Amino acid sequence: MPTILGQNQYGKAENRVVKIVRDGDTHHIKDLNVSVALSGDMDDVHYSGSNANVLPTDTTKNTVFAFAKEHGIESAEQFGIHLARHFVTSQEPIKTARIRIEEYAWERIATSDGNSRFIGAEEVQHSFVRKGQELRTAQITYDGRKWEIVSGLKDLTVLNSTNSEFWGYVKDRYTTLKEAYDRILATDVSARWRYNWTDDEQPMPNWEKSYRQARKHMLEAFAETYSLSLQQTLYQMGSRIIDSRSEIDEIRFSLPNNHHFLVDLEPFGLKNDNEVYFAADRPYGLIEATVLRDGVEPKIPVDMTNL
C-alpha cells in the first residue's frame, strides 16, 4: 500500500544558553533551555535524502548562542520571537518555526552589610542561588504572518494548610474515602496561558511584567479561595488571571492533588488534631481544565505533556 509523508519538523533541542549582563560590579543572569523546531518544504529530504532545503540543526544551535549576544535576552518570549522571525524570513523553504523555552530562575544572594567583619562584604553583586523548583516556559510559533505565544510555568508547588474541604461526592460500593471538612490542599501547578497578540501591527505585551502579574494573581487566588474542591480553586486561579490581564485570553492548568492523609496516632495513645500527616506522592488525583475569556476559541492542547 503506498505511503505518503505526514507532518514533520526538525531542529536542535535543549540548547542551554546562559547570558550574563555586566552592569559594572552588578551582574544579571538569564538561564534558558531553548528548543528549535522548523517545518516547511521538507518532502525531498524524507523521500530522496536530498538536503538541499535543510538548514543544519547545528546551525540552529549556533544561532541561539549568537542571538544571545546580538539581541540579548530581555525575556524568554522576546528571545523566541527574534529566533522564530529569523528562521522563517531568512530561509525560503522554512514556513513555520516553533521555539520552546524553559527559563531557570536565579536570585541574588544577600550578603553581609558594610559593617560586617568579612572582607568584601558589601562588594558582592555577582552571586546567585537557584530560585526554587519552578520553571518558566514559553512557546513561540511563527508562520511568516501570525504569531502564537503560549507562556506558563511548571513545578510551582503550593499548599494551603486549612480552608479546604471535600464532601458531598458520589459514593458507591468501592468508596472508602471519608468526607473532609478541614484538609490540606496541595498541588504542583503546571499552567500555560495564550496571549491575544498575534501580529506585528499590535502593541506587544510587556512579557516580563505579564508573567509576574499572571503568577501573582494565580497565587493570590489559590491563597484566597476557600476551597470545596481543587476544581473550584483551579477555576478561580484562571478567572483571576483572565479578569486581571487583558492580554491573556486562555489558560490551561494541570494540577495533581498532592494528598495529605492524617496519621492514625491512637495506637500510641496520642490524639491527632489535624497536626500530623502522611504526604503521599502517588497515586494522586489529577485535575485539568481550561479557563477562557468569553467568546474565545480554545487553542492550547488538552494534553500539555510536550508543551
Backbone bond lengths (Angstrom), bond angles and torsions (degrees), N, CA, C in turn:
res aa  C-N    CA-C-N  psi(-1)  N-CA   C-N-CA  omega(-1)  CA-C   N-CA-C  phi
1 M - - - 1.476 - - 1.525 109.09 -
2 P 1.334 119.09 129.44 1.466 121.25 -178.19 1.530 111.37 -60.14
3 T 1.315 115.28 151.22 1.463 120.98 176.40 1.521 109.37 -121.00
4 I 1.305 116.07 154.64 1.459 121.74 174.16 1.514 108.55 -131.36
5 L 1.310 115.63 159.67 1.463 121.95 -179.15 1.521 110.08 -82.75
6 G 1.297 115.55 132.26 1.456 120.77 175.63 1.517 111.35 -99.08
7 Q 1.339 116.39 -159.15 1.466 121.81 -178.84 1.523 109.82 -54.03
8 N 1.324 115.37 139.68 1.472 119.57 179.38 1.514 109.78 -150.51
9 Q 1.294 115.83 156.11 1.454 122.25 178.30 1.523 108.02 -159.58
10 Y 1.305 115.50 162.59 1.457 119.11 177.75 1.521 108.49 -153.29
11 G 1.322 116.88 164.12 1.457 120.86 179.08 1.505 110.37 166.62
12 K 1.308 115.68 -168.54 1.467 121.88 179.55 1.527 108.01 -111.86
13 A 1.341 114.67 124.64 1.466 119.99 -176.24 1.525 111.28 -99.18
14 E 1.316 114.82 147.09 1.460 124.77 171.13 1.528 113.05 55.67
15 N 1.326 113.91 59.93 1.457 120.85 170.86 1.524 108.49 -84.44
16 R 1.309 117.71 111.68 1.462 121.59 -179.65 1.518 109.50 -86.41
17 V 1.331 115.85 114.08 1.457 120.91 -179.09 1.521 109.12 -125.08
18 V 1.316 116.23 128.35 1.462 123.27 178.02 1.526 107.68 -116.91
19 K 1.317 116.22 124.05 1.469 121.86 -179.26 1.520 109.38 -114.57
20 I 1.332 115.66 124.80 1.461 121.80 177.37 1.523 108.51 -107.85
21 V 1.314 116.68 126.69 1.464 122.50 173.70 1.525 107.19 -105.17
22 R 1.320 116.03 121.14 1.460 121.23 -177.43 1.521 109.57 -101.41
23 D 1.320 115.93 104.94 1.456 123.06 177.83 1.522 107.13 -102.99
24 G 1.329 115.41 80.10 1.456 119.84 -172.01 1.517 109.90 64.93
25 D 1.327 116.37 -128.26 1.463 120.62 178.33 1.522 112.50 -82.98
26 T 1.336 116.67 -9.58 1.459 120.47 179.79 1.524 109.35 -96.16
27 H 1.307 116.06 124.53 1.461 120.91 -178.34 1.533 110.17 -111.38
28 H 1.334 115.68 150.89 1.460 123.06 177.10 1.522 107.76 -125.94
29 I 1.322 116.69 146.57 1.454 121.03 -173.48 1.527 111.19 -129.28
30 K 1.333 115.71 137.88 1.458 123.87 169.65 1.527 107.23 -125.60
31 D 1.329 116.50 128.35 1.466 122.76 -174.02 1.528 107.82 -127.55
32 L 1.334 116.63 107.96 1.463 121.34 -173.30 1.530 111.82 -122.10
33 N 1.310 114.90 152.06 1.458 123.67 169.45 1.526 106.26 -118.00
34 V 1.332 117.45 108.11 1.464 122.84 -168.12 1.528 110.12 -112.12
35 S 1.333 116.15 127.48 1.463 122.00 176.25 1.526 109.55 -118.84
36 V 1.336 115.43 129.72 1.460 122.42 -177.47 1.526 109.13 -110.30
37 A 1.336 117.06 131.58 1.462 122.41 175.06 1.525 108.33 -131.37
38 L 1.347 116.35 125.58 1.454 122.36 -176.83 1.524 109.76 -119.56
39 S 1.336 116.21 144.04 1.459 120.76 177.08 1.514 109.20 -143.45
40 G 1.346 115.74 157.85 1.456 121.08 -179.02 1.506 111.31 163.80
41 D 1.339 115.82 -132.24 1.467 121.10 -177.51 1.528 109.44 -84.32
42 M 1.316 115.58 80.57 1.452 121.23 -174.94 1.528 112.59 -121.39
43 D 1.325 117.37 21.84 1.462 119.39 -179.27 1.529 111.45 -64.11
44 D 1.335 116.83 -44.66 1.462 119.76 -173.22 1.516 113.23 -61.70
45 V 1.321 117.03 -39.13 1.460 118.31 -177.84 1.521 110.97 -65.46
46 H 1.324 116.96 -28.56 1.465 120.23 177.94 1.531 111.46 -81.60
47 Y 1.325 116.52 -40.21 1.472 119.61 -175.38 1.533 112.45 -80.12
48 S 1.335 116.47 -42.40 1.469 119.08 -173.67 1.518 114.47 -118.09
49 G 1.334 116.20 -12.74 1.463 119.32 -176.92 1.510 113.39 87.48
50 S 1.337 118.43 3.86 1.454 121.35 178.58 1.524 110.59 -68.86
51 N 1.317 117.00 127.67 1.462 122.33 -178.77 1.528 112.64 -98.08
52 A 1.330 116.65 17.80 1.461 120.69 -173.28 1.529 112.67 -60.79
53 N 1.335 118.43 -27.93 1.466 121.48 -179.34 1.525 112.97 -105.31
54 V 1.329 116.16 8.88 1.461 120.07 -171.58 1.526 111.37 -98.85
55 L 1.318 116.45 118.24 1.466 121.93 168.41 1.528 106.76 -83.60
56 P 1.332 119.01 120.88 1.470 119.55 -174.73 1.527 112.12 -56.61
57 T 1.327 114.93 143.72 1.466 118.41 177.35 1.521 110.65 -62.53
58 D 1.339 117.69 -28.50 1.464 119.95 177.08 1.522 110.53 -63.58
59 T 1.334 116.42 -33.24 1.462 120.27 177.31 1.523 110.81 -67.06
60 T 1.338 116.43 -39.45 1.466 118.30 178.44 1.523 110.26 -64.16
61 K 1.320 116.73 -37.13 1.472 120.11 176.39 1.524 110.29 -61.61
62 N 1.339 116.94 -47.32 1.458 120.72 -179.43 1.521 111.29 -61.79
63 T 1.331 116.05 -35.58 1.466 120.40 179.83 1.523 111.09 -63.79
64 V 1.324 116.76 -39.82 1.464 120.72 178.56 1.525 110.25 -57.37
65 F 1.329 116.59 -47.41 1.465 119.51 -177.56 1.523 111.38 -70.95
66 A 1.335 117.04 -38.97 1.460 119.59 179.56 1.526 111.46 -65.17
67 F 1.346 116.20 -39.69 1.459 119.58 -179.88 1.531 111.56 -68.34
68 A 1.333 117.71 -29.22 1.463 119.58 175.75 1.523 110.29 -60.67
69 K 1.339 116.22 -33.63 1.465 120.72 176.92 1.522 111.38 -81.01
70 E 1.346 116.69 -46.94 1.459 120.31 -172.54 1.525 112.96 -72.08
71 H 1.325 116.90 -38.73 1.466 121.09 -175.28 1.531 113.19 -109.36
72 G 1.330 116.84 -14.11 1.459 119.01 -173.09 1.521 110.05 70.49
73 I 1.327 116.08 179.62 1.462 120.72 177.89 1.521 107.75 -126.33
74 E 1.322 115.22 87.03 1.466 121.29 178.16 1.521 110.63 -68.55
75 S 1.341 115.33 -41.66 1.458 122.76 177.17 1.517 106.99 -158.80
76 A 1.332 116.20 162.79 1.462 119.75 177.05 1.521 110.30 -59.94
77 E 1.331 116.59 -42.67 1.455 120.63 -177.60 1.535 111.38 -64.78
78 Q 1.334 116.77 -46.77 1.463 119.66 -177.84 1.523 110.95 -65.24
79 F 1.319 117.30 -39.20 1.468 120.94 178.03 1.525 110.19 -63.01
80 G 1.326 117.12 -42.24 1.457 120.88 177.83 1.514 112.25 -64.78
81 I 1.326 117.90 -36.37 1.456 122.07 177.52 1.530 110.52 -62.66
82 H 1.335 116.94 -45.18 1.465 120.31 177.12 1.522 111.12 -57.14
83 L 1.330 116.52 -45.87 1.465 120.36 -177.68 1.521 111.68 -66.51
84 A 1.330 117.39 -48.51 1.462 120.90 -177.25 1.527 110.98 -61.31
85 R 1.332 116.84 -43.81 1.462 119.97 179.82 1.530 110.56 -61.40
86 H 1.332 115.98 -42.13 1.464 120.39 -178.84 1.526 111.93 -61.25
87 F 1.328 117.04 -48.44 1.464 119.37 -175.31 1.529 111.79 -65.64
88 V 1.331 116.97 -39.39 1.472 119.92 -177.74 1.523 111.62 -74.07
89 T 1.331 117.89 -38.38 1.466 120.05 -174.98 1.522 113.06 -86.72
90 S 1.321 119.17 -19.55 1.467 120.76 -176.96 1.520 113.51 -95.71
91 Q 1.340 117.53 -17.12 1.466 121.41 -176.96 1.525 109.11 -126.25
92 E 1.340 116.65 108.95 1.469 120.79 -174.87 1.530 113.69 -56.99
93 P 1.352 119.50 -40.59 1.472 118.49 -179.31 1.527 114.03 -66.73
94 I 1.318 117.56 -21.06 1.463 120.83 -177.08 1.523 108.99 -84.89
95 K 1.320 115.99 119.84 1.462 121.68 -177.20 1.528 112.84 -101.96
96 T 1.319 116.09 -30.67 1.469 119.92 -177.87 1.523 109.33 -139.88
97 A 1.317 115.38 136.95 1.466 121.67 174.51 1.521 108.56 -122.34
98 R 1.327 115.75 133.82 1.456 121.65 175.30 1.527 108.23 -121.84
99 I 1.310 115.63 122.64 1.460 121.60 -179.71 1.519 108.27 -113.55
100 R 1.338 116.31 121.34 1.463 120.58 175.62 1.525 108.70 -110.12
101 I 1.322 115.25 133.75 1.464 120.47 -175.46 1.516 110.23 -133.07
102 E 1.318 115.35 134.46 1.453 122.82 166.73 1.521 107.69 -111.31
103 E 1.320 116.69 135.31 1.466 120.17 179.39 1.525 110.13 -115.47
104 Y 1.312 114.98 128.81 1.460 121.96 178.06 1.529 108.07 -96.13
105 A 1.299 115.73 122.31 1.469 120.46 -174.38 1.533 110.99 -85.77
106 W 1.312 114.95 140.25 1.463 122.47 174.28 1.526 108.24 -126.23
107 E 1.315 115.94 150.39 1.460 119.96 173.12 1.521 109.05 -131.05
108 R 1.309 114.45 151.30 1.456 120.06 -175.67 1.532 110.72 -69.58
109 I 1.303 116.19 139.16 1.462 120.85 176.54 1.520 108.83 -78.55
110 A 1.329 115.71 123.93 1.468 120.21 176.74 1.522 109.29 -71.54
111 T 1.318 115.73 128.98 1.463 120.08 -179.33 1.518 110.71 -110.60
112 S 1.300 115.28 171.72 1.462 121.51 -176.19 1.521 110.37 -62.70
113 D 1.356 116.27 153.90 1.458 119.38 -179.22 1.531 110.90 -78.21
114 G 1.315 115.56 179.51 1.453 120.93 -174.14 1.507 114.18 -64.52
115 N 1.322 117.79 -18.66 1.461 120.38 -179.94 1.522 112.30 -87.80
116 S 1.335 115.47 2.68 1.462 118.77 -178.18 1.519 110.92 -67.62
117 R 1.316 114.65 151.70 1.468 120.12 177.45 1.527 111.86 -80.29
118 F 1.361 116.31 -6.47 1.453 119.16 -176.92 1.527 110.61 -84.48
119 I 1.330 116.84 136.24 1.459 122.35 -179.73 1.524 110.02 -66.32
120 G 1.327 116.51 132.50 1.453 121.12 176.73 1.516 114.34 77.12
121 A 1.327 117.95 16.28 1.461 120.90 -173.06 1.520 112.70 -60.69
122 E 1.330 118.22 -35.86 1.462 120.20 -175.76 1.528 112.79 -97.64
123 E 1.324 117.19 8.33 1.455 120.64 -175.78 1.522 113.65 -102.46
124 V 1.336 117.78 -15.04 1.457 120.48 -172.41 1.528 111.23 -79.82
125 Q 1.328 116.12 114.73 1.463 121.74 177.67 1.530 110.29 -133.21
126 H 1.318 115.95 25.82 1.459 118.57 -174.65 1.523 112.40 -135.42
127 S 1.292 118.07 18.56 1.459 121.07 179.82 1.519 109.63 -113.15
128 F 1.335 115.91 138.15 1.458 121.25 -173.85 1.524 109.94 -135.17
129 V 1.313 114.85 157.09 1.458 121.00 173.72 1.532 106.98 -125.00
130 R 1.333 116.90 137.73 1.461 119.94 178.95 1.520 108.90 -59.68
131 K 1.312 116.71 133.52 1.455 122.85 -172.28 1.522 110.55 -93.09
132 G 1.309 116.17 99.68 1.453 121.68 173.79 1.517 113.11 59.15
133 Q 1.333 116.47 -158.06 1.453 122.30 -179.82 1.523 112.59 -109.69
134 E 1.297 117.39 -4.99 1.458 121.45 -176.39 1.529 111.49 -65.78
135 L 1.339 116.05 136.74 1.452 122.20 174.56 1.525 108.91 -115.07
136 R 1.318 116.22 129.61 1.463 120.93 172.35 1.523 108.13 -84.38
137 T 1.320 117.51 141.82 1.457 121.10 -178.63 1.520 110.77 -128.59
138 A 1.329 114.83 155.12 1.459 120.50 174.47 1.520 108.62 -152.92
139 Q 1.322 116.53 139.81 1.460 121.85 173.03 1.519 107.78 -127.81
140 I 1.331 115.20 121.76 1.458 121.61 -177.68 1.521 108.13 -116.01
141 T 1.331 117.94 121.98 1.466 122.84 -179.99 1.518 108.99 -123.43
142 Y 1.353 115.18 132.39 1.473 120.84 -177.81 1.519 109.29 -138.94
143 D 1.339 116.71 132.26 1.461 121.06 179.98 1.524 112.43 -115.54
144 G 1.328 116.28 19.47 1.452 120.92 -179.23 1.514 113.57 92.16
145 R 1.337 116.68 -15.52 1.468 121.25 179.53 1.523 112.20 -125.91
146 K 1.309 116.17 -48.74 1.456 121.57 -173.91 1.530 111.21 -121.54
147 W 1.308 113.92 151.38 1.462 122.32 176.53 1.524 110.08 -109.28
148 E 1.308 115.71 148.62 1.467 121.22 166.07 1.525 107.30 -132.11
149 I 1.318 115.67 119.44 1.462 121.80 -178.83 1.521 108.01 -115.32
150 V 1.327 115.39 118.30 1.462 121.85 176.85 1.525 107.46 -121.17
151 S 1.307 115.79 112.12 1.463 121.31 179.63 1.522 109.58 -106.87
152 G 1.330 116.29 174.31 1.455 118.09 178.45 1.508 112.81 168.46
153 L 1.323 113.83 -160.50 1.459 120.83 179.03 1.521 108.58 -156.08
154 K 1.319 115.56 163.78 1.462 121.27 174.44 1.512 108.68 -148.13
155 D 1.335 114.65 161.19 1.470 122.17 179.02 1.521 112.83 63.01
156 L 1.346 116.45 33.79 1.464 121.28 173.71 1.527 107.19 -93.65
157 T 1.322 116.69 101.77 1.463 121.94 -174.38 1.520 110.49 -87.62
158 V 1.342 115.66 125.22 1.460 121.36 -178.94 1.525 109.30 -132.14
159 L 1.319 116.28 156.18 1.466 121.27 -177.50 1.511 110.14 -152.40
160 N 1.337 116.27 133.78 1.461 123.57 167.39 1.520 107.64 -109.18
161 S 1.318 117.74 126.13 1.457 120.95 -177.08 1.527 112.84 -85.98
162 T 1.333 117.04 -4.93 1.469 121.64 175.82 1.525 108.10 -159.58
163 N 1.334 117.14 -168.85 1.465 122.92 -178.62 1.528 112.09 60.00
164 S 1.328 115.38 36.24 1.455 121.14 175.34 1.520 108.81 -141.18
165 E 1.333 116.03 134.84 1.464 122.10 178.25 1.525 109.02 -132.44
166 F 1.341 115.55 164.51 1.458 120.66 172.69 1.518 108.46 -155.45
167 W 1.336 115.58 106.18 1.454 120.63 -177.36 1.532 109.15 -157.50
168 G 1.328 116.21 171.20 1.453 120.95 178.48 1.512 113.70 77.24
169 Y 1.319 118.33 16.89 1.455 122.26 -177.24 1.534 111.21 -86.19
170 V 1.321 115.78 168.36 1.461 122.13 178.47 1.528 109.65 -65.55
171 K 1.339 115.21 137.86 1.469 120.16 178.34 1.524 108.73 -126.66
172 D 1.322 115.39 136.87 1.460 120.08 173.60 1.522 108.57 -133.28
173 R 1.330 117.37 -168.16 1.465 121.06 -173.48 1.529 112.68 -65.60
174 Y 1.347 116.62 -16.46 1.464 119.56 -178.39 1.535 112.71 -100.09
175 T 1.325 117.31 0.90 1.464 120.75 -177.55 1.523 110.84 -81.35
176 T 1.332 115.34 123.99 1.463 121.04 176.17 1.526 111.97 -121.05
177 L 1.331 116.43 -13.36 1.460 120.67 -176.64 1.522 110.68 -64.84
178 K 1.328 115.65 130.71 1.461 121.07 177.27 1.526 110.24 -84.78
179 E 1.330 114.52 144.85 1.456 118.78 177.68 1.531 110.10 -64.44
180 A 1.335 115.45 142.95 1.462 121.39 -176.38 1.522 109.89 -120.25
181 Y 1.324 115.86 130.35 1.469 121.40 -179.93 1.527 111.88 -113.90
182 D 1.315 116.33 -0.35 1.461 121.72 173.11 1.520 106.46 -160.60
183 R 1.314 116.31 99.75 1.459 120.25 -174.15 1.522 111.07 -132.15
184 I 1.320 116.76 164.58 1.455 123.07 170.52 1.526 108.67 -79.85
185 L 1.324 116.75 134.39 1.461 122.31 174.16 1.522 107.56 -116.63
186 A 1.332 116.90 116.37 1.463 120.86 -177.59 1.519 109.56 -138.01
187 T 1.336 115.35 146.48 1.457 119.66 179.61 1.520 109.98 -157.78
188 D 1.324 115.62 162.34 1.469 123.28 172.33 1.527 106.53 -109.23
189 V 1.313 116.50 104.64 1.455 120.81 -171.07 1.526 110.95 -73.69
190 S 1.326 115.00 126.37 1.461 122.19 166.30 1.521 106.08 -119.42
191 A 1.326 116.78 119.89 1.460 121.07 -175.08 1.517 110.05 -139.03
192 R 1.328 115.58 143.15 1.466 121.89 174.36 1.519 107.64 -132.38
193 W 1.314 116.91 132.30 1.459 119.56 177.65 1.527 109.93 -126.89
194 R 1.352 114.37 145.34 1.466 121.81 -175.10 1.526 109.99 -108.87
195 Y 1.320 114.14 132.92 1.463 120.81 179.64 1.523 110.72 -86.81
196 N 1.326 116.53 151.80 1.462 120.45 176.53 1.521 111.99 -90.78
197 W 1.322 117.37 7.46 1.465 121.55 170.88 1.522 108.34 -78.05
198 T 1.332 117.26 119.14 1.463 120.62 -175.17 1.523 114.52 -130.07
199 D 1.337 118.94 -13.33 1.468 117.89 177.72 1.522 110.33 -146.72
200 D 1.334 113.87 164.35 1.462 120.51 -172.10 1.521 113.34 -70.29
201 E 1.324 117.32 -11.91 1.466 119.96 178.85 1.524 111.68 -78.60
202 Q 1.327 117.20 -18.45 1.465 120.72 179.49 1.529 110.61 -85.38
203 P 1.335 117.77 150.20 1.468 119.65 172.31 1.524 109.68 -62.07
204 M 1.318 116.09 132.21 1.456 120.76 -177.50 1.531 110.23 -80.29
205 P 1.321 117.88 136.43 1.468 119.55 177.39 1.525 111.82 -62.82
206 N 1.309 115.83 158.40 1.466 121.70 169.20 1.526 106.41 -81.95
207 W 1.328 116.89 98.66 1.460 120.96 -170.06 1.518 112.95 -61.50
208 E 1.322 117.34 -41.54 1.462 120.31 -178.37 1.525 111.25 -66.33
209 K 1.320 116.57 -46.16 1.467 120.36 179.38 1.518 110.56 -64.56
210 S 1.323 116.93 -41.62 1.457 120.72 -178.44 1.522 111.12 -62.23
211 Y 1.327 116.63 -42.52 1.465 119.64 178.32 1.529 110.88 -62.25
212 R 1.323 115.93 -47.95 1.473 119.66 -179.43 1.515 111.38 -59.21
213 Q 1.325 116.53 -42.74 1.461 120.07 -177.73 1.529 111.64 -70.78
214 A 1.328 118.04 -40.57 1.464 120.46 177.71 1.522 110.19 -61.16
215 R 1.307 116.68 -44.01 1.471 121.19 178.65 1.527 110.61 -62.72
216 K 1.335 116.38 -42.98 1.464 121.15 -179.41 1.531 110.84 -61.94
217 H 1.319 117.29 -47.89 1.465 120.50 -179.12 1.530 110.81 -64.82
218 M 1.310 116.76 -36.94 1.459 121.31 177.68 1.524 110.92 -60.80
219 L 1.328 116.42 -47.62 1.459 120.47 -178.38 1.530 111.40 -69.43
220 E 1.319 117.08 -38.92 1.462 119.50 178.86 1.522 110.78 -62.88
221 A 1.339 116.46 -41.26 1.468 119.50 179.38 1.517 110.75 -65.60
222 F 1.327 117.22 -39.57 1.467 119.89 177.83 1.525 110.13 -61.39
223 A 1.329 116.78 -44.01 1.461 120.61 -176.08 1.523 112.36 -72.67
224 E 1.330 117.59 -33.11 1.463 120.96 -170.53 1.529 113.74 -95.80
225 T 1.313 118.31 -6.92 1.464 121.15 -179.77 1.527 110.31 -87.42
226 Y 1.325 116.59 122.42 1.472 120.14 170.07 1.519 105.37 -78.91
227 S 1.316 115.72 110.61 1.450 120.29 -164.98 1.524 113.31 -96.07
228 L 1.325 115.48 128.37 1.459 121.94 170.96 1.524 111.52 -102.15
229 S 1.322 116.26 -5.43 1.462 122.51 175.07 1.521 107.17 -168.76
230 L 1.332 116.02 153.81 1.461 119.27 176.31 1.531 110.13 -66.18
231 Q 1.332 116.99 -29.76 1.467 119.92 176.06 1.526 111.39 -59.84
232 Q 1.330 115.67 -43.21 1.468 120.11 179.13 1.526 110.49 -61.68
233 T 1.317 116.48 -44.01 1.463 120.80 179.20 1.519 110.74 -62.80
234 L 1.323 116.78 -43.54 1.471 120.99 178.40 1.527 110.24 -56.39
235 Y 1.323 116.43 -47.67 1.464 119.73 -177.41 1.527 111.00 -63.32
236 Q 1.318 117.14 -39.36 1.464 120.01 179.04 1.524 110.87 -66.17
237 M 1.326 117.64 -37.83 1.463 121.08 177.76 1.525 110.68 -62.83
238 G 1.337 116.66 -46.79 1.452 119.94 179.39 1.514 113.14 -66.73
239 S 1.335 116.36 -42.22 1.458 120.54 -179.29 1.520 111.51 -63.08
240 R 1.337 116.13 -39.99 1.470 119.64 179.85 1.529 110.37 -60.74
241 I 1.314 116.93 -40.50 1.460 120.16 -179.98 1.529 110.80 -68.68
242 I 1.331 117.39 -48.85 1.470 120.94 -179.24 1.529 110.79 -60.09
243 D 1.331 117.19 -42.85 1.461 121.28 -178.16 1.527 112.31 -68.66
244 S 1.331 116.48 -28.72 1.468 120.63 -172.63 1.522 113.78 -97.31
245 R 1.328 117.39 -22.09 1.460 120.78 -175.11 1.525 109.87 -122.98
246 S 1.327 116.26 103.56 1.462 121.00 -174.92 1.521 112.57 -67.57
247 E 1.333 117.80 -19.03 1.465 120.15 -178.03 1.528 112.83 -82.63
248 I 1.337 117.58 -5.92 1.459 122.18 -177.65 1.525 109.10 -111.50
249 D 1.339 116.50 128.20 1.462 121.25 -176.78 1.522 113.39 -109.03
250 E 1.323 118.10 -20.28 1.464 120.89 -172.06 1.522 109.41 -151.43
251 I 1.318 116.13 141.04 1.467 120.32 175.56 1.521 108.64 -143.65
252 R 1.332 115.59 135.53 1.455 121.05 178.17 1.517 109.26 -120.77
253 F 1.341 114.20 135.80 1.462 121.64 -179.53 1.521 110.93 -115.23
254 S 1.309 114.97 147.08 1.459 122.79 164.99 1.526 106.31 -128.65
255 L 1.353 115.40 112.61 1.465 120.70 -172.09 1.526 110.41 -124.28
256 P 1.310 118.16 107.29 1.466 119.43 171.17 1.525 109.57 -71.96
257 N 1.316 116.32 139.45 1.463 120.53 175.90 1.522 107.21 -89.16
258 N 1.322 115.99 100.96 1.466 121.08 -177.26 1.533 108.74 -79.15
259 H 1.329 115.45 94.67 1.453 121.44 -170.74 1.532 111.95 -67.17
260 H 1.324 114.74 138.17 1.475 122.88 172.51 1.528 107.33 -123.40
261 F 1.317 116.15 115.79 1.458 121.52 -176.31 1.524 110.15 -105.38
262 L 1.333 115.01 134.37 1.461 119.55 175.52 1.525 109.95 -61.64
263 V 1.303 115.98 133.76 1.471 121.04 178.24 1.530 109.17 -84.16
264 D 1.317 116.78 135.21 1.459 122.29 177.28 1.532 108.82 -77.53
265 L 1.316 116.00 107.98 1.464 121.23 -178.73 1.524 112.71 -102.01
266 E 1.341 116.94 1.23 1.458 119.94 -177.95 1.524 113.55 -60.07
267 P 1.368 119.52 -35.08 1.469 118.42 177.45 1.524 113.63 -58.32
268 F 1.343 116.27 -19.04 1.462 120.36 -179.90 1.526 111.73 -103.11
269 G 1.348 115.62 8.96 1.456 120.09 -179.70 1.512 112.68 72.59
270 L 1.327 117.36 26.70 1.459 121.69 -177.68 1.526 110.26 -119.39
271 K 1.327 115.90 144.27 1.464 121.60 176.55 1.523 109.30 -98.04
272 N 1.327 115.92 125.99 1.462 120.94 178.72 1.522 108.74 -96.69
273 D 1.314 115.67 97.76 1.458 122.07 -177.03 1.529 109.55 -93.28
274 N 1.342 115.93 66.89 1.465 122.09 -178.43 1.529 111.87 52.33
275 E 1.329 115.34 46.76 1.461 119.55 -176.95 1.526 113.59 -120.08
276 V 1.324 117.89 -39.92 1.461 121.62 -174.06 1.528 109.50 -115.80
277 Y 1.337 115.66 125.31 1.454 121.28 -175.30 1.530 110.25 -127.22
278 F 1.325 114.48 154.87 1.461 121.45 168.72 1.522 107.08 -102.28
279 A 1.336 116.49 122.25 1.460 121.09 179.70 1.522 108.59 -90.18
280 A 1.326 116.21 110.41 1.468 121.21 -178.28 1.527 109.67 -93.28
281 D 1.326 116.77 128.66 1.462 118.90 -178.99 1.524 112.52 -90.63
282 R 1.337 117.38 -17.59 1.471 121.40 176.85 1.511 109.99 -165.77
283 P 1.321 118.66 152.04 1.467 125.26 -7.37 1.518 110.70 -69.67
284 Y 1.317 116.55 164.88 1.455 120.74 -179.95 1.521 109.86 -136.97
285 G 1.319 115.87 149.82 1.451 119.69 170.37 1.521 108.83 -69.05
286 L 1.312 117.37 146.34 1.465 121.29 179.34 1.522 108.62 -127.76
287 I 1.320 114.76 113.65 1.460 121.85 -176.67 1.522 108.38 -107.39
288 E 1.349 116.85 124.98 1.459 121.22 -177.56 1.530 109.32 -136.42
289 A 1.316 116.24 139.45 1.460 120.10 179.35 1.521 109.67 -166.82
290 T 1.339 114.54 159.41 1.457 122.58 175.74 1.526 109.18 -111.45
291 V 1.327 116.55 137.78 1.466 122.62 174.28 1.522 107.04 -115.59
292 L 1.340 116.08 129.34 1.462 122.19 -172.28 1.521 111.67 -124.37
293 R 1.314 114.91 150.49 1.457 119.35 165.86 1.530 107.87 -68.17
294 D 1.302 117.88 139.73 1.463 121.63 -177.16 1.525 110.18 -57.54
295 G 1.335 115.65 130.88 1.460 120.92 178.77 1.509 114.79 91.43
296 V 1.340 117.52 -2.37 1.462 122.32 -177.87 1.524 109.92 -97.67
297 E 1.329 116.66 138.92 1.457 121.37 177.44 1.531 109.59 -86.20
298 P 1.342 117.75 137.03 1.473 119.96 179.48 1.520 111.49 -70.57
299 K 1.335 116.16 140.23 1.464 121.62 178.21 1.524 112.73 -130.71
300 I 1.324 117.43 -18.53 1.462 119.39 178.72 1.525 108.61 -71.58
301 P 1.329 119.11 131.38 1.467 120.78 -178.63 1.522 112.44 -58.06
302 V 1.337 114.99 143.32 1.457 120.18 176.78 1.524 110.37 -61.78
303 D 1.326 116.60 -41.16 1.458 121.61 177.38 1.517 108.16 -94.36
304 M 1.324 116.99 108.33 1.466 121.69 -176.57 1.526 111.93 -94.01
305 T 1.331 118.23 15.27 1.463 121.86 -174.67 1.519 111.54 -53.42
306 N 1.332 116.48 -43.94 1.457 120.23 -175.98 1.510 113.48 -107.39
307 L 1.315 116.76 18.87 1.468 120.73 -179.22 1.522 110.18 -96.18
